[in-house]
Amino acid sequence: MGWRPAPPVPPGGSQSVKGVKLGFRVDLEYKVTNHLAAVATFQAVELGVDAPGTGSLNPSWFQAGARWRF
């Protein structure tokens, strides 16, 4: 596992991806006090690869943190 560089684009392929790509985001927020909240977020994006013989690239990630409101 871990990060790996993208494979070279085979002949006949291109690095531009055509068409609409989608993504989504889900946020959860828990109010601790009137000013402080705990936050959790999940995001996913469809990037894709437009080269013959390669798979798509669809990263997703979680974030956690705190939010302070004045």
A tleap script that builds the chain and sets N, CA, C and O, in Angstrom:
source leaprc.protein.ff14SB
mol = sequence {
  NMET GLY TRP ARG PRO ALA PRO PRO VAL PRO
  PRO GLY GLY SER GLN SER VAL LYS GLY VAL
  LYS LEU GLY PHE ARG VAL ASP LEU GLU TYR
  LYS VAL THR ASN HIE LEU ALA ALA VAL ALA
  THR PHE GLN ALA VAL GLU LEU GLY VAL ASP
  ALA PRO GLY THR GLY SER LEU ASN PRO SER
  TRP PHE GLN ALA GLY ALA ARG TRP ARG CPHE
}
set mol.1.N position { 0.831 -1.174 0.000 }
set mol.1.CA position { 0.000 0.000 0.000 }
set mol.1.C position { 0.877 1.239 0.000 }
set mol.1.O position { 2.103 1.130 -0.020 }
set mol.2.N position { 0.281 2.382 0.021 }
set mol.2.CA position { 1.058 3.613 0.002 }
set mol.2.C position { 0.926 4.303 -1.337 }
set mol.2.O position { 0.204 3.849 -2.225 }
set mol.3.N position { 1.625 5.390 -1.462 }
set mol.3.CA position { 1.546 6.185 -2.683 }
set mol.3.C position { 2.397 5.572 -3.760 }
set mol.3.O position { 3.529 5.160 -3.507 }
set mol.4.N position { 1.859 5.508 -4.972 }
set mol.4.CA position { 2.600 5.042 -6.137 }
set mol.4.C position { 2.408 6.045 -7.255 }
set mol.4.O position { 1.302 6.560 -7.422 }
set mol.5.N position { 3.442 6.344 -8.027 }
set mol.5.CA position { 3.263 7.280 -9.139 }
set mol.5.C position { 2.339 6.681 -10.196 }
set mol.5.O position { 2.252 5.462 -10.343 }
set mol.6.N position { 1.662 7.542 -10.916 }
set mol.6.CA position { 0.767 7.094 -11.983 }
set mol.6.C position { 1.583 6.423 -13.090 }
set mol.6.O position { 2.704 6.839 -13.383 }
set mol.7.N position { 1.016 5.387 -13.700 }
set mol.7.CA position { 1.744 4.740 -14.802 }
set mol.7.C position { 1.814 5.686 -15.995 }
set mol.7.O position { 0.964 6.565 -16.144 }
set mol.8.N position { 2.820 5.510 -16.843 }
set mol.8.CA position { 2.903 6.364 -18.033 }
set mol.8.C position { 1.689 6.146 -18.937 }
set mol.8.O position { 1.111 5.060 -18.967 }
set mol.9.N position { 1.321 7.175 -19.658 }
set mol.9.CA position { 0.166 7.091 -20.562 }
set mol.9.C position { 0.564 6.284 -21.784 }
set mol.9.O position { 1.520 6.640 -22.473 }
set mol.10.N position { -0.155 5.199 -22.066 }
set mol.10.CA position { 0.185 4.384 -23.236 }
set mol.10.C position { -0.129 5.128 -24.536 }
set mol.10.O position { -0.921 6.070 -24.537 }
set mol.11.N position { 0.487 4.707 -25.634 }
set mol.11.CA position { 0.195 5.346 -26.922 }
set mol.11.C position { -1.305 5.302 -27.215 }
set mol.11.O position { -1.952 4.278 -26.999 }
set mol.12.N position { -1.845 6.393 -27.698 }
set mol.12.CA position { -3.269 6.472 -28.007 }
set mol.12.C position { -4.091 7.001 -26.857 }
set mol.12.O position { -5.270 7.302 -27.039 }
set mol.13.N position { -3.510 7.126 -25.679 }
set mol.13.CA position { -4.217 7.650 -24.517 }
set mol.13.C position { -3.914 9.130 -24.335 }
set mol.13.O position { -3.094 9.697 -25.057 }
set mol.14.N position { -4.566 9.738 -23.389 }
set mol.14.CA position { -4.287 11.139 -23.076 }
set mol.14.C position { -4.435 11.339 -21.582 }
set mol.14.O position { -5.038 10.510 -20.901 }
set mol.15.N position { -3.891 12.428 -21.064 }
set mol.15.CA position { -3.994 12.707 -19.641 }
set mol.15.C position { -5.229 13.525 -19.316 }
set mol.15.O position { -5.505 13.768 -18.141 }
set mol.16.N position { -5.977 13.955 -20.312 }
set mol.16.CA position { -7.212 14.690 -20.044 }
set mol.16.C position { -8.362 13.698 -19.926 }
set mol.16.O position { -8.444 12.731 -20.683 }
set mol.17.N position { -9.232 13.947 -18.984 }
set mol.17.CA position { -10.379 13.072 -18.750 }
set mol.17.C position { -11.627 13.786 -19.246 }
set mol.17.O position { -11.884 14.931 -18.873 }
set mol.18.N position { -12.394 13.116 -20.076 }
set mol.18.CA position { -13.593 13.727 -20.654 }
set mol.18.C position { -14.823 13.359 -19.829 }
set mol.18.O position { -14.853 12.328 -19.157 }
set mol.19.N position { -15.831 14.218 -19.891 }
set mol.19.CA position { -17.093 13.921 -19.233 }
set mol.19.C position { -17.181 14.533 -17.846 }
set mol.19.O position { -16.216 15.085 -17.318 }
set mol.20.N position { -18.352 14.417 -17.284 }
set mol.20.CA position { -18.638 14.964 -15.958 }
set mol.20.C position { -18.085 14.014 -14.896 }
set mol.20.O position { -18.276 12.801 -14.981 }
set mol.21.N position { -17.409 14.563 -13.912 }
set mol.21.CA position { -16.917 13.775 -12.789 }
set mol.21.C position { -17.631 14.254 -11.535 }
set mol.21.O position { -17.844 15.453 -11.360 }
set mol.22.N position { -17.996 13.339 -10.675 }
set mol.22.CA position { -18.799 13.665 -9.505 }
set mol.22.C position { -18.008 13.482 -8.218 }
set mol.22.O position { -16.949 12.854 -8.203 }
set mol.23.N position { -18.535 14.035 -7.157 }
set mol.23.CA position { -17.965 13.871 -5.832 }
set mol.23.C position { -19.057 14.099 -4.804 }
set mol.23.O position { -20.131 14.605 -5.130 }
set mol.24.N position { -18.782 13.726 -3.566 }
set mol.24.CA position { -19.753 14.004 -2.515 }
set mol.24.C position { -19.025 14.227 -1.195 }
set mol.24.O position { -17.862 13.858 -1.032 }
set mol.25.N position { -19.741 14.838 -0.265 }
set mol.25.CA position { -19.187 15.162 1.043 }
set mol.25.C position { -20.280 14.987 2.094 }
set mol.25.O position { -21.421 15.404 1.891 }
set mol.26.N position { -19.922 14.365 3.219 }
set mol.26.CA position { -20.840 14.185 4.336 }
set mol.26.C position { -20.163 14.779 5.570 }
set mol.26.O position { -19.044 14.403 5.918 }
set mol.27.N position { -20.856 15.711 6.227 }
set mol.27.CA position { -20.337 16.345 7.437 }
set mol.27.C position { -21.195 15.960 8.637 }
set mol.27.O position { -22.421 15.898 8.542 }
set mol.28.N position { -20.543 15.705 9.753 }
set mol.28.CA position { -21.223 15.508 11.029 }
set mol.28.C position { -20.641 16.516 12.009 }
set mol.28.O position { -19.427 16.706 12.078 }
set mol.29.N position { -21.521 17.154 12.761 }
set mol.29.CA position { -21.062 18.145 13.735 }
set mol.29.C position { -21.781 17.899 15.051 }
set mol.29.O position { -23.004 17.762 15.081 }
set mol.30.N position { -21.018 17.844 16.143 }
set mol.30.CA position { -21.574 17.653 17.478 }
set mol.30.C position { -21.288 18.908 18.293 }
set mol.30.O position { -20.128 19.269 18.494 }
set mol.31.N position { -22.327 19.567 18.758 }
set mol.31.CA position { -22.177 20.798 19.524 }
set mol.31.C position { -21.778 20.454 20.958 }
set mol.31.O position { -22.553 19.841 21.691 }
set mol.32.N position { -20.568 20.851 21.355 }
set mol.32.CA position { -20.059 20.595 22.699 }
set mol.32.C position { -20.498 21.720 23.635 }
set mol.32.O position { -21.029 21.460 24.715 }
set mol.33.N position { -20.280 22.958 23.225 }
set mol.33.CA position { -20.745 24.144 23.950 }
set mol.33.C position { -21.335 25.107 22.924 }
set mol.33.O position { -21.435 24.766 21.746 }
set mol.34.N position { -21.727 26.306 23.359 }
set mol.34.CA position { -22.247 27.296 22.411 }
set mol.34.C position { -21.193 27.741 21.404 }
set mol.34.O position { -21.535 28.193 20.312 }
set mol.35.N position { -19.920 27.617 21.757 }
set mol.35.CA position { -18.848 28.076 20.873 }
set mol.35.C position { -18.036 26.947 20.249 }
set mol.35.O position { -17.398 27.156 19.217 }
set mol.36.N position { -18.041 25.766 20.841 }
set mol.36.CA position { -17.177 24.673 20.403 }
set mol.36.C position { -17.992 23.515 19.836 }
set mol.36.O position { -19.009 23.117 20.404 }
set mol.37.N position { -17.530 22.986 18.714 }
set mol.37.CA position { -18.175 21.818 18.100 }
set mol.37.C position { -17.103 20.854 17.596 }
set mol.37.O position { -16.050 21.287 17.128 }
set mol.38.N position { -17.366 19.561 17.689 }
set mol.38.CA position { -16.506 18.527 17.110 }
set mol.38.C position { -17.058 18.224 15.719 }
set mol.38.O position { -18.272 18.135 15.531 }
set mol.39.N position { -16.158 18.065 14.743 }
set mol.39.CA position { -16.565 17.910 13.343 }
set mol.39.C position { -15.894 16.671 12.739 }
set mol.39.O position { -14.713 16.420 12.978 }
set mol.40.N position { -16.653 15.904 11.957 }
set mol.40.CA position { -16.120 14.771 11.194 }
set mol.40.C position { -16.651 14.886 9.765 }
set mol.40.O position { -17.831 15.167 9.555 }
set mol.41.N position { -15.778 14.669 8.794 }
set mol.41.CA position { -16.140 14.822 7.379 }
set mol.41.C position { -15.618 13.630 6.587 }
set mol.41.O position { -14.506 13.159 6.825 }
set mol.42.N position { -16.424 13.142 5.646 }
set mol.42.CA position { -15.980 12.145 4.672 }
set mol.42.C position { -16.201 12.734 3.285 }
set mol.42.O position { -17.282 13.240 2.981 }
set mol.43.N position { -15.161 12.663 2.437 }
set mol.43.CA position { -15.264 13.188 1.070 }
set mol.43.C position { -14.779 12.133 0.081 }
set mol.43.O position { -13.846 11.384 0.369 }
set mol.44.N position { -15.408 12.081 -1.068 }
set mol.44.CA position { -14.995 11.179 -2.135 }
set mol.44.C position { -15.116 11.921 -3.459 }
set mol.44.O position { -16.046 12.702 -3.661 }
set mol.45.N position { -14.160 11.670 -4.369 }
set mol.45.CA position { -14.116 12.363 -5.644 }
set mol.45.C position { -13.842 11.347 -6.750 }
set mol.45.O position { -13.066 10.411 -6.558 }
set mol.46.N position { -14.465 11.526 -7.882 }
set mol.46.CA position { -14.207 10.691 -9.056 }
set mol.46.C position { -13.308 11.483 -9.987 }
set mol.46.O position { -13.741 12.481 -10.562 }
set mol.47.N position { -12.069 11.056 -10.144 }
set mol.47.CA position { -11.144 11.754 -11.031 }
set mol.47.C position { -11.017 11.049 -12.376 }
set mol.47.O position { -11.079 11.686 -13.428 }
set mol.48.N position { -10.840 9.748 -12.336 }
set mol.48.CA position { -10.770 8.972 -13.571 }
set mol.48.C position { -9.438 9.088 -14.277 }
set mol.48.O position { -8.657 10.000 -14.007 }
set mol.49.N position { -9.187 8.166 -15.176 }
set mol.49.CA position { -8.000 8.164 -16.035 }
set mol.49.C position { -8.484 7.823 -17.428 }
set mol.49.O position { -9.229 6.860 -17.610 }
set mol.50.N position { -8.069 8.602 -18.413 }
set mol.50.CA position { -8.525 8.389 -19.790 }
set mol.50.C position { -7.415 7.775 -20.630 }
set mol.50.O position { -6.964 8.358 -21.616 }
set mol.51.N position { -6.989 6.592 -20.221 }
set mol.51.CA position { -5.953 5.895 -20.975 }
set mol.51.C position { -6.348 4.426 -21.076 }
set mol.51.O position { -6.784 3.834 -20.088 }
set mol.52.N position { -6.203 3.839 -22.245 }
set mol.52.CA position { -6.568 2.430 -22.408 }
set mol.52.C position { -5.772 1.533 -21.460 }
set mol.52.O position { -4.566 1.712 -21.293 }
set mol.53.N position { -6.452 0.574 -20.846 }
set mol.53.CA position { -5.774 -0.393 -19.996 }
set mol.53.C position { -5.478 0.082 -18.585 }
set mol.53.O position { -4.791 -0.616 -17.840 }
set mol.54.N position { -5.977 1.255 -18.196 }
set mol.54.CA position { -5.745 1.731 -16.821 }
set mol.54.C position { -7.066 1.835 -16.089 }
set mol.54.O position { -8.116 2.003 -16.710 }
set mol.55.N position { -7.016 1.737 -14.787 }
set mol.55.CA position { -8.221 1.848 -13.975 }
set mol.55.C position { -8.513 3.304 -13.639 }
set mol.55.O position { -7.768 4.207 -14.017 }
set mol.56.N position { -9.598 3.509 -12.931 }
set mol.56.CA position { -9.962 4.869 -12.553 }
set mol.56.C position { -9.287 5.245 -11.242 }
set mol.56.O position { -8.801 4.381 -10.511 }
set mol.57.N position { -9.262 6.534 -10.954 }
set mol.57.CA position { -8.674 7.059 -9.732 }
set mol.57.C position { -9.770 7.780 -8.971 }
set mol.57.O position { -10.228 8.839 -9.398 }
set mol.58.N position { -10.192 7.221 -7.854 }
set mol.58.CA position { -11.301 7.765 -7.073 }
set mol.58.C position { -10.891 7.894 -5.605 }
set mol.58.O position { -11.222 7.027 -4.796 }
set mol.59.N position { -10.178 8.962 -5.253 }
set mol.59.CA position { -9.731 9.098 -3.869 }
set mol.59.C position { -10.872 9.456 -2.918 }
set mol.59.O position { -11.861 10.071 -3.317 }
set mol.60.N position { -10.717 9.067 -1.676 }
set mol.60.CA position { -11.650 9.451 -0.622 }
set mol.60.C position { -10.846 9.638 0.659 }
set mol.60.O position { -9.775 9.051 0.817 }
set mol.61.N position { -11.359 10.450 1.567 }
set mol.61.CA position { -10.638 10.704 2.805 }
set mol.61.C position { -11.584 11.142 3.916 }
set mol.61.O position { -12.677 11.649 3.662 }
set mol.62.N position { -11.136 10.933 5.161 }
set mol.62.CA position { -11.837 11.371 6.363 }
set mol.62.C position { -11.088 12.560 6.959 }
set mol.62.O position { -9.867 12.658 6.837 }
set mol.63.N position { -11.820 13.452 7.597 }
set mol.63.CA position { -11.231 14.542 8.348 }
set mol.63.C position { -11.940 14.613 9.689 }
set mol.63.O position { -13.135 14.330 9.782 }
set mol.64.N position { -11.213 14.986 10.720 }
set mol.64.CA position { -11.798 15.188 12.038 }
set mol.64.C position { -11.189 16.451 12.626 }
set mol.64.O position { -10.019 16.754 12.391 }
set mol.65.N position { -11.976 17.176 13.381 }
set mol.65.CA position { -11.439 18.394 13.953 }
set mol.65.C position { -12.427 19.066 14.885 }
set mol.65.O position { -13.450 18.499 15.268 }
set mol.66.N position { -12.084 20.291 15.233 }
set mol.66.CA position { -12.914 21.097 16.119 }
set mol.66.C position { -13.218 22.420 15.431 }
set mol.66.O position { -12.406 22.920 14.653 }
set mol.67.N position { -14.373 22.980 15.712 }
set mol.67.CA position { -14.784 24.260 15.144 }
set mol.67.C position { -15.140 25.207 16.292 }
set mol.67.O position { -15.942 24.867 17.162 }
set mol.68.N position { -14.545 26.381 16.286 }
set mol.68.CA position { -14.814 27.405 17.313 }
set mol.68.C position { -15.555 28.553 16.677 }
set mol.68.O position { -15.107 29.107 15.673 }
set mol.69.N position { -16.682 28.915 17.247 }
set mol.69.CA position { -17.473 30.045 16.736 }
set mol.69.C position { -17.398 31.195 17.732 }
set mol.69.O position { -17.561 30.999 18.937 }
set mol.70.N position { -17.153 32.379 17.223 }
set mol.70.CA position { -17.049 33.566 18.077 }
set mol.70.C position { -18.398 34.171 18.347 }
set mol.70.O position { -18.494 35.178 19.049 }
savepdb mol mol.pdb
quit
